Amino acid sequence: MKLRKIERRNAIKKEIEKNPFITDQDLSMLFSVSIQTIRLDRTHLNIPELRKRIKTVARKNHERIRSIDGSEIIGDVINVSPDKHATSIIKVDEDSVFTRNKIARGHVLFAQANSLCVALIHRPIVLTRDSKVEFLQPVKLNDTVRAEAQTLDITNKYFTIKVESYVKNALVFRGTFKMYYTSEDEENG
């Protein structure tokens, strides 16, 4: 059953508030209307397109990140709980894939995961000591990769962090990173 315009717009607004990263295509399927109708509804509601919503959330999260400048992070950090967990997303573009097969270069997924680990740790200096990674499925041009980092252990010098990356719900990359950090006392002493 199709909703009337006002009902649909209210429902779209609620869906976007619930999940700011929902795509126009997903909304279109959810409400059984065209993508153009969704875009018109978003415009009427003064809700920006997905990319702008992501950038707004990422900017807010950059203020909570201490170990790396926001412009140095590979991907957009959409959630960070310092020293505990963090999430970032990246859209795979032409610069990130091999020309012949349009499959993402491995260093892009690694860089997203590694910089997310650095961003997660709320210390002045954070460096990668070592990592063990697995590339599980190919990632293709225009895929959106969501990386989720979770702290497994913290010692007086190191964080051990697990990262899992997904395209939609498919696990495409996973790794464990051992990250060295300095405390404020060491930096000032």
N, C-alpha and C positions, 0 to 999 in steps of 0.2 A: 504494500500500500504506500503510495507516494504521499509525502507531507505537503501541506500548503506552504507557500513561500515563507511566510513569517515563522511558521513552526520549524521548517527546514533550517532557516537561518539561525534560530535559537539553538537548534540541535547541533548545527555545525560549530557554533561558538562554544558550546559545552564540550564537544569532542576535542576541539583544539586546546581548550583549557586543560582538559584531562591529559592530552598527549600533544604538546606543541610541535612534535616532529612528525605528525601524521601528514602524508602527502595529499595533494589534490586528487591524485588518482585513487588513493584509498578512500577518500571522502566521497568521490564520485561513485565508487562501487557500493559503499555503505548506504548512500541515499538514493541510489538508482537514478542519477542524473548525469549530465555530461560534465566533463572537466571544465568546460567554459562556464557552465552554470555555477559550479563551485567557485571559480575565479571571480565571477560577478558578485556572488554572495559574500565572499571574503572582502572584496573591495567595498561593498556596501557597509559591511561591518567594521571597516578600517582595520582589518587583520592582514598583516603583510604576508608575502609569499614565504614558503618554507625556508629558503636560504636566509632571508632577513631575520626570521624568527630564531634560527640557529645562531646567527652572528650575535644577536641581542643576548641570548643566553650565554654564549661563549664569552662575550665581553664582561658580563657580570661575574663569571667564574674566574676570569683572569685576575680580578682583584683579590681573590682568595689564594692565588698561587704565589709562592714565595721563591722557589728555586730556579725558575726559568721565566724569561720574558714571554708574554703571550704571543708575540710575533714569531717566536722560535719554536713553538709547539707545532708538530705536524698533525693536522686535523683540528677540529673544533671541540674543545672540552665542554661538554654539555652538563656534566655533573661532577662535583669534586667534594669529597669529605676528607680533608687533610689527614694524611697518615693512615687512612683506612681503605677507601676505594674511590675510583674515578672512572668516568666514561667519556669517550670522545668518538666523533664520527668524521669520516672523510669520504668525499665523493671522488671516485677514480676517474681522472680526466685523461686527455690525450698525452700529456706530458708524463703520466705515470705508467703507461703501458708500452709493451713491445709493439713496434710498428706492424709486423707481419701478422701476429695472431690476436692483438688487442687484449692480451692478458697482462695483469698488473705485475710490475717488477717487484721482486721480493723485498728490496730495500725500502719500498714505500710502506708495506705492512710492518716491517721491523721498526722503521722510524716512528710510525704512529704509536706502536706499543712502547717503544723505548722512551719517547718524549712524554707519554702519558705516565710512565713510572716516575720520571723526574718531577713532573707536575704534581703528582700525588703526595710527594714527600715535602713536608713543611719545614724545611731546613735551608740555610743560606747557600750551601754548596752540596750538590748531589752529582755523582758520577756513576757510570755503569761499571761494575767490576767484572761481571760475566753474565752470560745468558745461555739458555738452552731453548731453542725454538723449533717448531714444526709447522710447515706449510701443508695444510691438509686438503685444500681444494683450490682450484684456480679462481682468481678474482678477475672480473672482466671490466672493460671500459663501461663507464656510467654506473657501476655498482656502488652502493653506499656501504661502507664498512664501519661497523660499530665495535669499538674495542672497549673491553671492560677489564679494569685492573683492580685486584684485591690484594691487600697486604696479608701475607701468610705468617711472617715472623719479623720481629724487630730486636736487634741487639744494640750494644753501645756503639757500633760502627756501621752496621748494615741493616738494610731492609731486604726481605725476600718477598717478591711480588709475583703473583700469577696474573697473566694477561690472556684473555680469550677474545678473539675477534670473529664477528659474524657478518654475513650478508643475509639479510632477512633473518631467518632462524637457523641457517646452516653455519656450523662452526668451520671456519676457513683457516684459522691460524691460532696457535697457542704457544705460550712460552713462559718460562720462569726466569726472572731477572734478579740478580743480586746487586743491590745498589749501595754504594759507599756514600756516607754523608758526614759532614762536620757539624758540630754544635756551635752555638754562638760563642761559647767560651774559647773554643779552639780557633775560631776565626779572629777573635779580638786579642788572643794571647800570643 
